[in-house]
Amino acid sequence: MSEQQRPTVWPAFQAYDPDLVIRTLVALGFEETAAYRDESGVVQHAQLDWPEGGGLMLGCHKPDGPFTQQPGTTAAYIVTEDVDAVWQRATDAGLAPDAILEQDYGSREFRLSDPE
């Protein structure tokens, strides 16, 4: 699949502590490309890019907002060429990822829950 044909998906979610989630994702290898804060310093919208394509967006929990999502209810599957390096970054950051699994269908993957 060429770079132009590679699909990208941008999950978007809300967090009680967006700064904590951003720090966690940066520790895994995401790049913080934008973080817009209100006058009190709370992240209203952030974008984090995955170096190999795609990324995600997040902001603070807005219970009365038009796109309200309950924190802790989003899951994302991140594709990388180097599962071992991402797993090691998660481990080094104290995030306690599960062991890497070798799937019958050829995938190498691990599960990690964010701090929330």
BELFENLIN-V290808 format. One record per pair of residues at least 12 apart in sequence whose C-alpha atoms are under 7 Angstrom apart, sorted by the first residue. I is the first residue (numbers start at 1). J is the second residue. If there is no record, write none. Layout:
BEGIN
i | j
I | J
I | J
END
This chain:
BEGIN
i | j
8 | 53
8 | 54
9 | 54
10 | 54
10 | 55
10 | 56
10 | 57
11 | 56
11 | 57
12 | 56
12 | 57
12 | 58
13 | 57
13 | 58
13 | 59
13 | 69
13 | 74
14 | 58
14 | 59
14 | 60
14 | 61
14 | 69
14 | 70
14 | 71
15 | 59
15 | 60
15 | 61
15 | 71
16 | 60
16 | 61
16 | 71
17 | 60
18 | 43
18 | 59
18 | 60
21 | 114
21 | 115
27 | 89
27 | 90
27 | 93
28 | 86
28 | 89
28 | 90
29 | 86
30 | 48
30 | 49
30 | 50
30 | 51
31 | 48
31 | 49
31 | 50
32 | 47
32 | 48
32 | 49
33 | 47
33 | 48
33 | 49
34 | 46
34 | 47
35 | 47
43 | 59
43 | 60
44 | 59
44 | 60
45 | 57
45 | 58
45 | 59
46 | 58
46 | 59
52 | 80
72 | 116
83 | 108
83 | 109
97 | 110
97 | 111
97 | 112
98 | 110
98 | 111
98 | 112
END
